[in-house]
């Protein structure tokens, strides 16, 4: 059995966990020497812990912290080892390929769940930094197979490792040489306007595609699609610029931003996520369904795709650094991408617990599109696709909305989806905002 390499990049996660677990021991002298006036400013749990430690003799306090750090480290390493050795392997049959060019493929999910092969056509665009099969993760957690069973014909644009020619691709190349030809292949198979669904970065790309080809699109659904990259996160500007500068030498050498580099950037959002989730995984029964679901999702997270060098720099410096989409300055083939000019029905699924795409960033796209519908499920960025509550809160209203939009060919707005919305989304018919306006959510 081939062992997994662990969460990527493993050295970074191990270093973050070690720093966290030993920080209490290192900070013990500081907690004892802190001035009385500073302690009221500490968070209440920290203040109480410091007071308990201060009541112990110095040697006893240090020994207690060392024992607890050792216990937690053992739990974390147990979870890591169980993940690395877990027998689960994804075994879903692949959907047939309808079209391919370079490393990109268009997979036809039209009849995977017994649905009609001539179902309502839907081009699905995922992010370029992760494998597309998060939308088809397991037999029980497959958004694409669910949509197929509802009478839709999902056609998934599947990204793969860039070939030699694709390493020089810009975002304009991605649109003109991959997305538009994929849309043409869907149109040839469908013989009429199609639905469009974009997830995460794929939603941002889908907006650019719809702006260029509005007559071919019946309706567009966005799932956690970032647009204003500084909304609720102005620090992203400096992080984006620093990340772009740090990536220059690697990209110059390899032609791509490698998977571990991308994963390291995601880790900065929450450096201790591996410590928490693998410690919890180690407490699960290894053969339980919960453990298998964890492994399935973790395998996907670690099965990333390198980004073409120019695309990576455009995203880091242009999107995150300069907020070009949010400011109305993002251009494809020289033309600005204007969501407010897309006169097609749109549905925006904005997960309220998203830590990867802040909800305010995704709301900014909805506010720029006339007549946009919003649903804000009480789920996270990935949970909206694979969590237990995803079918009720996301899949069913999404399927109903897409079917109505495609059937009408985009000539009328679909009926409002029946799904619970957060309080923020109940006043969702906001006027379109001028390009560059920042929505603070």
N, C-alpha and C positions, 0 to 999 in steps of 0.2 A: 504494500500500500504506500503510495506517495504521500509524504507528510507535507502539510501546508507550511508556508513560510511565516505564518502569523500575521497579525495586523500590520499593514504597511504605513510608513517605514518602521519596522520593528525596533531598531535601535533608538529612534526618537521616542516611541511609546515607553520603552523600558526606562529611558533616562528621565522622562517626565514622571513616571510612577515612582522611581527611586527618589527623585528630588522631593516629591510630595510626602512620601512616607518617612523620610529622614528630616524633614523641615522642623517637625516638632522638637526633636532632640537638639537641633542646631539653635532653635529660638528659645530654648528653656532659660538660658542666662538673661536674655532680653526681657522675658516675661517677669523675671524676678526683680530686674533692675529698673523696669519702667516706672516713670513718675506716677504718683497716685492720680494726678490730674489728667493723665492720658488714658487711663483705663475706662472712664465713662464713654470715651469715643469708640471703644472696641465694640464689635457685634456682641450681643448678649451671650451666645454660646461660648465664644472665645473668652469673654470676661469670666464666666463661671468656671471654665476649664482652668484658666490661669490661677484663679483663687484656690481651686482644689489642689493644683500642683504646688502652689506656694505654701500650703499647709503641711506638705510632706518634707522630710529631710531631703537635701539636694541629691544624695545618692539614690534614695528610693524613688524620687520623681524621675530621674534619668532612666532607672531600670524599668519603671512602669511604661515610660514612653517607648523604650527599646522593645519590650515585650509586645506592645500593641502594634508597633511598626512591623515586627517580625510576623505576627499573626496575619496582618493585612497583606503583607508581601506574599505569604504562603497561599492565601486565598486567591490572589491575583495570578500567581504562577500556576496554581492548580487549574484555573479557568483557561489560561493560555495553553497549557499542555493538553487539556481535554479537547479544545478546539483544534489544535494542530493534528491530533490523532483521530478525530471523529470520523466514523465511517460514511457519513452522508456524502453523496455526490449527486449533483443535479442530473436528472435523466429524462427530462421532457423532450419529446421529439421536436425537431426544428420545423418551423413552417417553411413551405417551399419558397424558392427565390423567384421573383417575378422579373427583376431587373438588377443589373450590377454595373458599376463603373469604378475602376480602381479598387480601393478597399471598401467602398460603400455597397450595400446590398439592400434591396427592397423585398421584405418577406411578406407573403400573403397569408394572413390569418383568417381569410374569408370563410373557410369551412372547417376550422380546427375543432369547433364544438358542435358540429352538426348543423351549423347555420347555412343559409343558402350561399352558393358560390357567387351569386350575383347580388349580394347584399349591398347596402348603402355604402359607397366607397369613402374611406377615411384615410388620409395620409397622416401618419404619426411620426413626429420628429422629437427624438429624445436628446438629452445633453450629449456633447461630444467627449466628455471626460470620464464617463462611466459606460459600461456595456449596457445595451438597450434591454437586456432580458430582465431587468428589474420590473418591467411591465408584463413579464411572463415568467415570474420567479419560480412558482411551483404549481402543481395542478390545482391546489386550493387557493392560491394567491396569484391569479393571472388576470390582470385588467383586460388584456387583449382578447383572451378566450371568453371572458365575460361579455365584452362588446360584441364578439362574433355571435354568441348565443342569443343576443338581443336583436339580431338581424342586420348588424353592421358588417362591413368588410374592412377590417383594419389592415392597412398596408404599412408596415414598420420600416422606416429608414434606419438601417443598422450600420453604425460606424465601426470601423476596425482600425488596427494599427496602420498609420499612414505609410503608403509605399514611398519609393524614392521621389517620385514626381510630386506627391502630395505634401512632402515636407516643406515645400516652398509656398504652400497655399496661404492666402490671406482670407479674411472673412468674405470678401467679394468673390474669391474663387469658390469658397464653400457654397455660396448662394448660386452663382452662375453655372458652376460646373458639376454640382452635385444635387442641390435642392431643386433647382428648376428642371433639370432632366428627370429627376425622380417624380416630380409633379407631372411632367409630360407623360411619363410611363403610366401613372395612375389615370390620367385623363384618357389615354388611349384605351385602357382596359375598361374604364367606366362610361366613356362616351357622354360626358356631361360634367357640370361642376361637382366638386368633391368637398367633403368636410376636411378640416385641418385641425390637428391636435398637437400642441407643443408642450413639452414638460421641461421645466427648469430652463437651462440655457437653450434647449430646443424651442421653448416658447418665444424667447427673444429672437431667435432665427426665424421662427414661423411668422412673427410680426413683420419682419423684413420681406419675407416671401409674399405675404398677403398684400403688402404695400406695393410690390412690383407687379403682382398678378391678381388683382382683385376680381376680375371677371371670371376667373377659373375657380374661385373659392365660394362655396355656399354659406359657410359659417366657420368660425374659428373658436376653439376652446383652448384656454391657457391654464396650465397647472403649475402654480408657483413660478411664474415667469418673471425674472427680475427686469426692471427697467430703470428706476431711479436708484443708482448704486450708492448714493450718499444719503438717502432717506433714512432717518433714525441711526445713521452710522457715518457721520462725517469723517471719522478716523480712517475710513476705508481708502480715502484719497492717498494718504501717506503710505499705508500698507501696500496699496496697489503699485505705487511708484517704486517702493523699496523692493517688492517682489519682482517687478519687471527688471530692475537693475541687477538684482542678485541672480536672475535667470539668464542674463545675456551670455555669460561664458559657457554655460551648459548648452544652451541652444546653438551657439556658434559651433560647438564641438559635435553635438549629436544631431542637430537639425530639428529636434523636437524638445518639448518639455516633458521629461519622463514621468512615469506614473508615481514614483516615490516623491518627486518634487511636487506634483499636484496634491498628493495625499498629505504632504507636510504642510502645505498651505491650508488645507481643510482642518488639520490638527490645531492650527493656531486659533480656530474658533472656540475650541474647548480642549485644552491640552490634556485634561484628565479623563476624557471620555473612555479611553481604553481601560484605565484602571477601574473605573466604575462598572463598565458593562462586562468585562471578563471576570471580575470578582463576583458579580451576580450570576454569571453563567456557570461558574464553578460550583454554585450552590444548587443548580438544577440536577435532576436525575439525568444521567448521560443519555439514556434511551428515550427520554420523554419527547412528546411532540413539541413542547416549548423549546427544548434544546435543539431539535432538528430545525425549527424555524429560525432560531438564532444563527445556526451555522449556515443555512441557506442565504440569509441576508448578508452575513459577514463575508462569505465567499464572494458575493457580488461586489461588496464594497472594496475588496482587495483585488478585484479583477478589472483594473482600470485600463484606460487607453491613453497613450501619449498624445499630446496636442501638437500639431504642426507649429514650428517655431513662430512664424509671423502671426498665426491665430492666437497663440498664447500671449504674445506681447501686446496685441491689440486688446485682448480681454483684460490683462492685468493693468497696462498703462492707460488704455483708452476707455475701457468700461469702468474698472474700479478706480483707477487713478484720476481720470479726467471726467468721469460720469458723462460720456458723450451721448449715450441714448437719452438719459434724463434731461440733458441740456438741449436736445434737438440737434446735436452736432454729429451724430453717427451717420456715416455715408456708406452706401454700397454702390460700387461702380460710378462713383462721383455724385450720386443723387442722395439727398438726405432722406432718412427713414422717418416718415411722418405718420404715426399711428392715428392721429386725428383725421387723416384723409382716407382711412379704411372704412368705407361705407358698407360694411357687412356685419351681420349679427355676430356678437361675441359673448362668450361666457368665460368668466375669470374665477377659477378655483384658487382661493388664497388661504392656505392653512394657517390658523391662528397661532399655532405653536411652532412655527417654522423658525429655526435658528440658522439656516443656511441662506435663505432668501427672506429678509425681514418683510413682514406683511406690507409695510408702507412702501417698499420698493415695488412689489407686485401691484398694489393699488394704484400706483402712479400710471401704469399702463392702462388700467381700466378707466381711469379718469380722463384719459386722452382719447378714448374711443367712443364715439357717439352711441348712445343706447346700450352701453355695456351692461350685462347682467353679472352679478357677483354672488358667489357662495363662499362662506368662510367656515370650513369645517373645523371642529376642535381637534385637529390632528397635527402632526408634524410634516416636515418636507417629504420624508420617505414614507411615513405612516399613512399619508393620504393615498398611497398606491398599494401598500401591503398590510396595513394594520387591520385588526379585527373589525373595526368600525368603518373601514373604507368603503365597503359595498353599500352600506346604507347612506353614508354621508356624501360619498363622491361618485362611486361607480354608477349607481342607478340614476341619479339626476343627470349625470353627464351623458349616459346612453340615451335618455329620453330627449335631452336638449339636442344632441347631435342628430338623432333620427329626424326630429322635426325640422332642423335647419337644412339638412341635406334634401329631404323630400320637397321642401318649398324652393330649393335652389337659391336660397338667400334673398328671395324677393320680399319676404315678410319676416318679422321677428318671431322666433319660436315661442311657444307658450312658456311661461315662467316655470322653471323647475320646482318641483315640490320637495324641498329639503329644508331642514332647520338652518337658519342663518344666525350668525352672531349679531349682537346689537349694532356693531359697527357697520354691518353690511345691509341692515334693513333700510338705510337711507342711501341705497347704492346708486340711485339715478342722479348722480352729481353731474353738473355741466362739464363738458370737455375742457380740460385745462390747457392754457397756452403752452407751447413747447418751452421747456426749461423751468416751468413752475415746479417747486418742490412740494410733494405731498407728504406731510408729517404723520399722516394716519391718525 
